[in-house]
Amino acid sequence: MCDFEIGNLLYLVLLGSALVFWAFVQNREALGKKMQALAAWGLIFLGVIAAVGLWEDIRQTVRPSQAVFAEEGRVVLPQEPDGHFYVTLDVNEAPVRFMVDTGATGTVLTERDAERAGLDPATLAFYSEARTANGVIRTAPVTLDNVRLGPFLDTSVPAYVNPGEMEQSLLGMSYLGRFDSLQIRQGELILER
């Protein structure tokens, strides 16, 4: 914290203390009721802080997640609130979250995800190009040793690494084409083999 932030914090603490002191002094005969109200507001405040701090965990348990039905050879991905479908694949034994992009020819990893999958971006040759909605980008072609989605294991999967400011790895048709059927129905993307 810088001096300015510490000064602001001290000011707010002092102001809050003065307001609490004034509220207690103003009506001393109802002190018991005030303590109850203060305790209730304190618990509400702590509840809000806990909900904000745990929001990601709460959201993960409430929203639907990908489901793999191995015996039926089917994977079901729910549509997310942003309208996209996401899937987590094990790429070279490392979990990588992809946004499904049926309009993309290839599968593209961010540099961060490529590193997690055991690829060293410093040793990659970024000599190929890809045309995207944001223009032409440089990419490095790679071959992923193994990609697993539930019981489905694929080897020697072609992909690209993007050195740019990509937020999310993209799962394109170079991988999705390995499935026999791909359909979107009632807010779900269903992949079948």
MARRODO-158728 format. One record per atom (N, C-alpha, C, O): x, y, z; residue in three letters. Coordinates in steps of 0.001 Angstrom, whole numbers, padded with zeros to 6 digits, always signed. Layout:
BEGIN
XYZALA;...
This chain:
BEGIN
+000841-001179+000000MET;+000000+000000+000000MET;+000887+001244+000000MET;+001905+001313+000689MET;+000463+002220-000797CYS;+001216+003466-000801CYS;+000698+004372+000316CYS;-000329+004090+000932CYS;+001414+005450+000564ASP;+001043+006372+001641ASP;-000351+006943+001445ASP;-001084+007145+002412ASP;-000721+007207+000184PHE;-002027+007769-000114PHE;-003139+006796+000286PHE;-004141+007204+000874PHE;-002961+005503-000034GLU;-003966+004497+000310GLU;-004055+004303+001818GLU;-005150+004132+002353GLU;-002918+004327+002513ILE;-002925+004197+003971ILE;-003656+005374+004598ILE;-004427+005208+005543ILE;-003406+006565+004061GLY;-004101+007756+004566GLY;-005603+007651+004361GLY;-006376+007998+005253GLY;-006023+007174+003192ASN;-007457+006995+002925ASN;-008059+005954+003863ASN;-009163+006144+004375ASN;-007343+004860+004089LEU;-007830+003817+004985LEU;-007978+004347+006410LEU;-008991+004094+007063LEU;-006977+005078+006894LEU;-007065+005659+008241LEU;-008233+006636+008346LEU;-008938+006665+009355LEU;-008432+007433+007303TYR;-009554+008381+007297TYR;-010883+007633+007393TYR;-011753+008017+008174TYR;-011046+006563+006602LEU;-012300+005806+006630LEU;-012520+005112+007971LEU;-013647+005063+008465LEU;-011461+004580+008560VAL;-011575+003950+009878VAL;-011978+004984+010920VAL;-012848+004722+011751VAL;-011358+006143+010884LEU;-011690+007217+011826LEU;-013126+007690+011634LEU;-013847+007887+012611LEU;-013545+007872+010393LEU;-014914+008302+010112LEU;-015917+007246+010569LEU;-016935+007572+011180LEU;-015625+005975+010268GLY;-016520+004897+010703GLY;-016598+004806+012215GLY;-017679+004593+012765GLY;-015475+004964+012893SER;-015468+004934+014363SER;-016294+006073+014932SER;-017038+005884+015894SER;-016168+007242+014350ALA;-016943+008399+014824ALA;-018432+008157+014642ALA;-019224+008488+015525ALA;-018827+007580+013503LEU;-020254+007312+013265LEU;-020794+006262+014233LEU;-021906+006402+014743LEU;-020015+005212+014487VAL;-020447+004183+015437VAL;-020551+004770+016842VAL;-021524+004508+017549VAL;-019563+005557+017254PHE;-019587+006194+018571PHE;-020812+007100+018693PHE;-021499+007071+019714PHE;-021093+007899+017672TRP;-022256+008799+017707TRP;-023552+007999+017820TRP;-024446+008383+018573TRP;-023668+006868+017068ALA;-024889+006068+017112ALA;-025110+005492+018511ALA;-026251+005429+018970ALA;-024042+005068+019201PHE;-024200+004519+020546PHE;-024503+005594+021579PHE;-025320+005376+022473PHE;-023871+006728+021471VAL;-024063+007796+022446VAL;-025438+008438+022276VAL;-026049+008847+023263VAL;-025926+008532+021066GLN;-027183+009198+020762GLN;-028354+008573+021518GLN;-029243+009284+021987GLN;-028356+007262+021636ASN;-029498+006601+022259ASN;-028990+005483+023175ASN;-029081+004301+022842ASN;-028453+005881+024335ARG;-027827+004928+025247ARG;-028815+003944+025870ARG;-028430+002824+026208ARG;-030090+004340+026031GLU;-031027+003436+026701GLU;-031385+002220+025856GLU;-031821+001210+026408GLU;-031217+002281+024537ALA;-031511+001139+023668ALA;-030214+000457+023221ALA;-030117-000027+022094ALA;-029235+000423+024103LEU;-027927-000116+023763LEU;-027997-001604+023397LEU;-027280-002042+022498LEU;-028833-002380+024064GLY;-028970-003813+023770GLY;-029482-004043+022366GLY;-028978-004911+021654GLY;-030474-003279+021962LYS;-031040-003397+020607LYS;-029984-003010+019568LYS;-029890-003625+018506LYS;-029191-001980+019889LYS;-028154-001544+018952LYS;-027084-002619+018791LYS;-026577-002833+017690LYS;-026749-003281+019863MET;-025745-004345+019776MET;-026265-005492+018907MET;-025511-006074+018128MET;-027556-005815+019042GLN;-028138-006857+018205GLN;-028103-006451+016731GLN;-027736-007248+015868GLN;-028482-005225+016458ALA;-028470-004738+015072ALA;-027050-004715+014525ALA;-026825-005085+013373ALA;-026087-004282+015343LEU;-024698-004244+014921LEU;-024185-005652+014617LEU;-023476-005860+013632LEU;-024545-006614+015464ALA;-024133-008002+015238ALA;-024751-008541+013951ALA;-024086-009237+013184ALA;-026015-008221+013716ALA;-026682-008681+012487ALA;-026005-008097+011256ALA;-025733-008818+010297ALA;-025729-006788+011275TRP;-025061-006162+010137TRP;-023639-006699+009949TRP;-023170-006837+008819TRP;-022962-006999+011049GLY;-021631-007584+010953GLY;-021670-008948+010276GLY;-020820-009255+009440GLY;-022668-009777+010641LEU;-022797-011094+010012LEU;-023161-010970+008532LEU;-022664-011734+007703LEU;-024023-010015+008200ILE;-024371-009783+006795ILE;-023118-009381+006020ILE;-022873-009883+004923ILE;-022330-008476+006593PHE;-021103-008010+005946PHE;-020142-009178+005721PHE;-019588-009325+004631PHE;-019942-010010+006748LEU;-019053-011174+006611LEU;-019582-012166+005572LEU;-018802-012770+004836LEU;-020915-012334+005512GLY;-021519-013220+004508GLY;-021265-012730+003095GLY;-020957-013519+002202GLY;-021393-011436+002897VAL;-021142-010869+001565VAL;-019676-011040+001188VAL;-019364-011419+000059VAL;-018778-010762+002128ILE;-017343-010931+001866ILE;-017037-012386+001517ILE;-016278-012644+000583ILE;-017610-013332+002245ALA;-017375-014753+001978ALA;-017921-015149+000609ALA;-017273-015896-000124ALA;-019114-014652+000257ALA;-019708-014985-001043ALA;-018855-014447-002188ALA;-018653-015133-003189ALA;-018356-013224-002043VAL;-017504-012649-003080VAL;-016208-013435-003196VAL;-015762-013721-004307VAL;-015603-013787-002089GLY;-014345-014523-002096GLY;-014479-015940-002639GLY;-013546-016469-003243GLY;-015630-016548-002427LEU;-015835-017931-002862LEU;-016665-018037-004134LEU;-017078-019137-004502LEU;-016921-016919-004816TRP;-017820-016914-005967TRP;-017414-017927-007041TRP;-018277-018629-007568TRP;-016142-018021-007374GLU;-015706-018958-008415GLU;-016010-020399-008007GLU;-016447-021194-008839GLU;-015783-020745-006738ASP;-016082-022102-006280ASP;-017581-022371-006317ASP;-018012-023453-006714ASP;-018375-021385-005902ILE;-019828-021536-005913ILE;-020311-021711-007343ILE;-021140-022578-007619ILE;-019794-020891-008256ARG;-020209-020949-009651ARG;-019859-022288-010284ARG;-020621-022807-011100ARG;-018708-022854-009914GLN;-018292-024141-010470GLN;-019248-025260-010056GLN;-019496-026178-010837GLN;-019787-025195-008839THR;-020674-026267-008385THR;-022090-026105-008908THR;-022827-027088-008989THR;-022491-024892-009265VAL;-023858-024643-009719VAL;-024008-024847-011225VAL;-025011-025403-011673VAL;-023027-024406-012012ARG;-023178-024492-013461ARG;-022879-025902-013952ARG;-022077-026623-013359ARG;-023539-026285-015047PRO;-023275-027612-015599PRO;-021855-027693-016157PRO;-021289-026686-016583PRO;-021288-028888-016150SER;-019940-029069-016676SER;-019972-030163-017734SER;-020991-030822-017943SER;-018831-030341-018397GLN;-018780-031339-019455GLN;-019034-032719-018875GLN;-018631-033029-017754GLN;-019713-033539-019666ALA;-020037-034898-019233ALA;-019558-035874-020302ALA;-019791-035667-021493ALA;-018891-036929-019870VAL;-018386-037949-020779VAL;-019144-039241-020502VAL;-019161-039741-019377VAL;-019771-039769-021549PHE;-020489-041036-021454PHE;-019693-042067-022256PHE;-019952-042291-023439PHE;-018720-042688-021589ALA;-017754-043561-022265ALA;-018430-044733-022955ALA;-018101-045046-024100ALA;-019369-045387-022280GLU;-019996-046568-022864GLU;-020825-046226-024092GLU;-021030-047080-024954GLU;-021303-044992-024184GLU;-022084-044565-025342GLU;-021215-043858-026380GLU;-021693-043533-027467GLU;-019934-043616-026054GLY;-019042-042932-026981GLY;-019451-041491-027224GLY;-019372-040992-028346GLY;-019887-040827-026162ARG;-020456-039489-026313ARG;-019895-038537-025270ARG;-019633-038920-024130ARG;-019713-037272-025690VAL;-019299-036191-024800VAL;-020318-035078-024958VAL;-020668-034705-026078VAL;-020800-034540-023827VAL;-021783-033455-023857VAL;-021179-032234-023177VAL;-020744-032293-022026VAL;-021161-031128-023912LEU;-020616-029870-023397LEU;-021745-028854-023288LEU;-022428-028595-024278LEU;-021959-028268-022098PRO;-023011-027262-021956PRO;-022564-025919-022526PRO;-021379-025584-022523PRO;-023541-025161-023015GLN;-023241-023819-023504GLN;-023055-022898-022303GLN;-023864-022905-021374GLN;-021999-022118-022328GLU;-021691-021202-021228GLU;-022499-019911-021392GLU;-023043-019657-022467GLU;-022580-019101-020342PRO;-023334-017843-020435PRO;-022852-016906-021540PRO;-023626-016080-022025PRO;-021583-017020-021947ASP;-021086-016149-023019ASP;-021457-016672-024405ASP;-021088-016065-025411ASP;-022189-017803-024472GLY;-022642-018360-025745GLY;-021695-019372-026362GLY;-022034-019980-027377GLY;-020522-019572-025783HIS;-019530-020503-026330HIS;-019581-021835-025587HIS;-020203-021967-024533HIS;-018902-022817-026181PHE;-018733-024122-025559PHE;-017259-024272-025184PHE;-016375-023896-025954PHE;-017001-024821-024001TYR;-015634-025020-023523TYR;-015454-026484-023143TYR;-016396-027153-022719TYR;-014233-026964-023302VAL;-013920-028342-022948VAL;-012506-028384-022390VAL;-011626-027646-022835VAL;-012302-029251-021417THR;-010967-029452-020861THR;-010435-030779-021370THR;-011044-031829-021165THR;-009284-030716-022040LEU;-008614-031899-022570LEU;-007298-032086-021833LEU;-006694-031114-021379LEU;-006854-033319-021714ASP;-005511-033584-021201ASP;-004576-033608-022401ASP;-004629-034524-023221ASP;-003721-032596-022500VAL;-002765-032493-023596VAL;-001396-032854-023038VAL;-000847-032137-022200VAL;-000857-033956-023504ASN;+000420-034459-022980ASN;+000370-034553-021455ASN;+001324-034181-020772ASN;-000741-035048-020929GLU;-000973-035271-019494GLU;-001284-034002-018697GLU;-001435-034077-017477GLU;-001383-032848-019345ALA;-001675-031591-018639ALA;-003074-031115-019021ALA;-003398-031069-020208ALA;-003918-030756-018034PRO;-005259-030269-018373PRO;-005192-028885-019024PRO;-004561-027965-018503PRO;-005862-028761-020178VAL;-005915-027494-020908VAL;-007369-027222-021266VAL;-008057-028071-021832VAL;-007816-026026-020923ARG;-009201-025625-021233ARG;-009229-024939-022593ARG;-008479-023995-022840ARG;-010103-025426-023473PHE;-010242-024907-024824PHE;-011624-024306-025021PHE;-012602-024752-024420PHE;-011693-023290-025867MET;-012976-022825-026378MET;-013176-023560-027698MET;-012293-023548-028556MET;-014325-024194-027863VAL;-014618-024930-029083VAL;-014903-023910-030185VAL;-015741-023023-030023VAL;-014192-024051-031313ASP;-014344-023124-032432ASP;-014506-023940-033703ASP;-013521-024317-034339ASP;-015769-024213-034076THR;-016032-025019-035268THR;-015682-024267-036547THR;-015617-024870-037618THR;-015458-022963-036450GLY;-015057-022175-037612GLY;-013557-022147-037824GLY;-013082-021609-038824GLY;-012807-022720-036897ALA;-011343-022736-037016ALA;-010895-024056-037626ALA;-011371-025123-037237ALA;-009987-023978-038573THR;-009461-025182-039201THR;-008573-025944-038233THR;-008694-027161-038094THR;-007678-025225-037562GLY;-006708-025866-036687GLY;-006989-025636-035216GLY;-007804-024794-034836GLY;-006298-026403-034406THR;-006330-026238-032960THR;-005156-025334-032590THR;-004027-025558-033027THR;-005431-024316-031785VAL;-004403-023321-031470VAL;-004249-023220-029955VAL;-005223-023024-029228VAL;-003009-023357-029494LEU;-002693-023231-028067LEU;-002102-021851-027786LEU;-001362-021304-028603LEU;-002435-021302-026631THR;-001735-020112-026170THR;-000335-020542-025743THR;-000097-021724-025495THR;+000577-019602-025659GLU;+001935-019950-025196GLU;+001901-020548-023794GLU;+002639-021487-023498GLU;+001048-020006-022936ARG;+000941-020486-021555ARG;+000484-021946-021522ARG;+001042-022762-020788ARG;-000544-022269-022332ASP;-001032-023649-022370ASP;-000016-024578-023025ASP;+000114-025736-022628ASP;+000703-024075-024024ALA;+001737-024892-024672ALA;+002823-025267-023665ALA;+003286-026407-023643ALA;+003225-024311-022836GLU;+004232-024598-021801GLU;+003730-025651-020830GLU;+004468-026566-020464GLU;+002458-025522-020404ARG;+001892-026507-019476ARG;+001868-027901-020089ARG;+001965-028902-019380ARG;+001736-027959-021429ALA;+001688-029247-022121ALA;+003083-029766-022461ALA;+003217-030772-023158ALA;+004122-029084-021972GLY;+005480-029566-022152GLY;+006193-029036-023386GLY;+007275-029515-023724GLY;+005609-028060-024060LEU;+006257-027461-025231LEU;+006965-026184-024797LEU;+006414-025400-024025LEU;+008158-025976-025279ASP;+008922-024781-024928ASP;+008784-023759-026050ASP;+009383-023938-027111ASP;+008007-022685-025848PRO;+007803-021687-026900PRO;+009105-021059-027401PRO;+009158-020587-028537PRO;+010145-021045-026583ALA;+011418-020462-027004ALA;+012081-021290-028103ALA;+012890-020764-028867ALA;+011751-022563-028190THR;+012369-023429-029203THR;+011490-023605-030433THR;+011886-024292-031375THR;+010307-023002-030446LEU;+009390-023182-031570LEU;+009697-022196-032690LEU;+010164-021083-032447LEU;+009428-022623-033913ALA;+009635-021767-035088ALA;+008288-021192-035522ALA;+007429-021922-036019ALA;+008106-019904-035336PHE;+006856-019233-035684PHE;+006933-018738-037131PHE;+007086-017545-037391PHE;+006823-019691-038065TYR;+006965-019338-039473TYR;+005658-019434-040261TYR;+005592-018936-041385TYR;+004637-020049-039715SER;+003379-020147-040457SER;+002453-019000-040047SER;+002672-018338-039033SER;+001423-018784-040852GLU;+000470-017710-040583GLU;-000937-018266-040575GLU;-001236-019260-041236GLU;-001798-017606-039813ALA;-003218-017967-039779ALA;-004037-016694-039936ALA;-003705-015646-039382ALA;-005101-016808-040693ARG;-006003-015675-040873ARG;-007126-015796-039848ARG;-007822-016809-039785ARG;-007288-014750-039050THR;-008310-014741-038011THR;-009210-013534-038205THR;-008971-012702-039080THR;-010236-013447-037391ALA;-011124-012283-037438ALA;-010358-011009-037087ALA;-010756-009919-037497ALA;-009275-011133-036342ASN;-008467-009971-035953ASN;-007287-009729-036887ASN;-006439-008884-036602ASN;-007223-010457-037995GLY;-006130-010281-038938GLY;-005228-011499-038989GLY;-005560-012561-038463GLY;-004083-011326-039630VAL;-003120-012417-039802VAL;-002208-012486-038576VAL;-001703-011468-038102VAL;-002006-013717-038068ILE;-001113-013920-036919ILE;-000053-014952-037285ILE;-000271-015803-038147ILE;+001093-014867-036622ARG;+002146-015872-036783ARG;+001850-017039-035855ARG;+001364-016855-034739ARG;+002146-018225-036324THR;+001949-019419-035501THR;+003117-020372-035687THR;+003859-020286-036665THR;+003268-021273-034742ALA;+004281-022327-034826ALA;+003557-023671-034889ALA;+002856-024036-033945ALA;+003716-024409-035984PRO;+003085-025730-036048PRO;+003766-026705-035086PRO;+004992-026739-034978PRO;+002952-027491-034396VAL;+003456-028496-033457VAL;+002626-029768-033615VAL;+001555-029752-034222VAL;+003124-030848-033072THR;+002369-032091-033012THR;+002252-032479-031547THR;+003254-032640-030851THR;+001021-032626-031092LEU;+000766-033001-029699LEU;+000847-034519-029587LEU;+000145-035237-030298LEU;+001697-035000-028702ASP;+001913-036450-028574ASP;+000616-037178-028270ASP;+000280-038164-028926ASP;-000117-036687-027265ASN;-001396-037322-026957ASN;-002382-036295-026416ASN;-002027-035367-025688ASN;-003629-036504-026803VAL;-004741-035649-026375VAL;-005841-036579-025904VAL;-006288-037456-026643VAL;-006276-036379-024656ARG;-007302-037255-024085ARG;-008526-036451-023668ARG;-008431-035414-023011ARG;-009681-036974-024078LEU;-010971-036438-023637LEU;-011748-037623-023094LEU;-012330-038401-023849LEU;-011750-037750-021766GLY;-012376-038915-021153GLY;-011680-040174-021630GLY;-010464-040296-021479GLY;-012429-041128-022211PRO;-011809-042377-022669PRO;-011179-042264-024058PRO;-010516-043195-024515PRO;-011382-041136-024725PHE;-010901-040986-026095PHE;-009475-040466-026094PHE;-009217-039345-025656PHE;-008551-041278-026583LEU;-007142-040898-026656LEU;-006740-040789-028117LEU;-006904-041732-028891LEU;-006212-039632-028484ASP;-005709-039407-029836ASP;-004229-039107-029737ASP;-003786-038431-028808ASP;-003465-039609-030693THR;-002027-039358-030711THR;-001661-038587-031972THR;-002395-038595-032961THR;-000529-037931-031917SER;-000004-037153-033046SER;-001043-036180-033590SER;-001372-036203-034776SER;-001547-035339-032719VAL;-002577-034363-033100VAL;-001887-033080-033562VAL;-001128-032480-032801VAL;-002143-032650-034810PRO;-001534-031406-035269PRO;-002180-030200-034585PRO;-003389-030179-034354PRO;-001367-029210-034268ALA;-001870-027996-033619ALA;-000904-026858-033937ALA;+000099-027044-034626ALA;-001228-025687-033424TYR;-000388-024508-033590TYR;-000247-023818-032247TYR;-001107-023950-031375TYR;+000830-023090-032088VAL;+001017-022252-030895VAL;+001012-020810-031370VAL;+001703-020454-032325VAL;+000228-019988-030695ASN;+000103-018571-031023ASN;+000887-017765-029994ASN;+000615-017874-028798ASN;+001860-016953-030432PRO;+002640-016168-029477PRO;+001950-014876-029060PRO;+002482-014125-028242PRO;+000784-014613-029609GLY;+000109-013337-029365GLY;-000692-013298-028080GLY;-000537-014141-027196GLY;-001541-012307-028001GLU;-002343-012028-026808GLU;-003659-012797-026821GLU;-004712-012207-026580GLU;-003622-014064-027089MET;-004826-014878-027107MET;-005221-015221-025675MET;-004380-015655-024888MET;-006492-015031-025332GLU;-006953-015307-023963GLU;-007168-016789-023716GLU;-006965-017268-022601GLU;-007578-017521-024749GLN;-008032-018897-024576GLN;-007516-019743-025725GLN;-007493-019284-026867GLN;-007105-020958-025448SER;-006756-021890-026513SER;-008026-022262-027268SER;-009109-022331-026687SER;-007880-022502-028570LEU;-009035-022798-029425LEU;-008968-024239-029915LEU;-007916-024707-030351LEU;-010088-024933-029840LEU;-010184-026306-030324LEU;-010885-026270-031668LEU;-012095-026055-031745LEU;-010110-026485-032736GLY;-010644-026388-034085GLY;-010977-027737-034686GLY;-010950-028768-034014GLY;-011294-027703-035982MET;-011755-028894-036678MET;-010671-029948-036860MET;-010989-031114-037096MET;-009399-029570-036756SER;-008346-030593-036865SER;-008492-031646-035769SER;-008085-032792-035961SER;-009066-031277-034625TYR;-009353-032252-033575TYR;-010820-032689-033622TYR;-011116-033880-033528TYR;-011728-031738-033767LEU;-013162-032060-033749LEU;-013540-033007-034880LEU;-014483-033787-034746LEU;-012811-032945-035994GLY;-013087-033822-037124GLY;-012824-035291-036834GLY;-013208-036149-037628GLY;-012190-035595-035732ARG;-011943-036995-035347ARG;-013197-037651-034771ARG;-013232-038866-034574ARG;-014218-036850-034506PHE;-015484-037387-034015PHE;-016395-037674-035205PHE;-016333-036981-036221PHE;-017238-038692-035077ASP;-018160-039069-036151ASP;-019310-038090-036279ASP;-019832-037869-037372ASP;-019701-037505-035158SER;-020864-036621-035163SER;-020619-035454-034219SER;-020050-035607-033139SER;-021056-034306-034653LEU;-020953-033085-033855LEU;-022275-032351-034050LEU;-022589-031924-035161LEU;-023048-032202-032981GLN;-024328-031515-033120GLN;-024613-030629-031927GLN;-024198-030914-030803GLN;-025326-029552-032191ILE;-025729-028625-031134ILE;-027236-028762-030980ILE;-027996-028597-031934ILE;-027654-029072-029745ARG;-029069-029297-029487ARG;-029413-028817-028081ARG;-028802-029252-027105ARG;-030377-027932-027982GLN;-030889-027447-026701GLN;-029779-026961-025763GLN;-029739-027330-024589GLN;-028887-026136-026294GLY;-027835-025549-025466GLY;-026711-026495-025108GLY;-025961-026233-024167GLY;-026577-027589-025837GLU;-025501-028544-025602GLU;-024807-028887-026912GLU;-025444-029007-027959GLU;-023494-029042-026833LEU;-022716-029536-027965LEU;-022438-030997-027684LEU;-021865-031342-026650LEU;-022847-031860-028611ILE;-022726-033312-028416ILE;-021732-033852-029428ILE;-021920-033706-030636ILE;-020664-034482-028925LEU;-019635-035102-029751LEU;-019773-036608-029593LEU;-019865-037108-028472LEU;-019789-037347-030720GLU;-019936-038802-030652GLU;-018888-039484-031503GLU;-018506-038990-032564GLU;-018428-040631-031021ARG;-017498-041492-031786ARG;-018098-042850-031916ARG;-017494-043737-032520ARG;
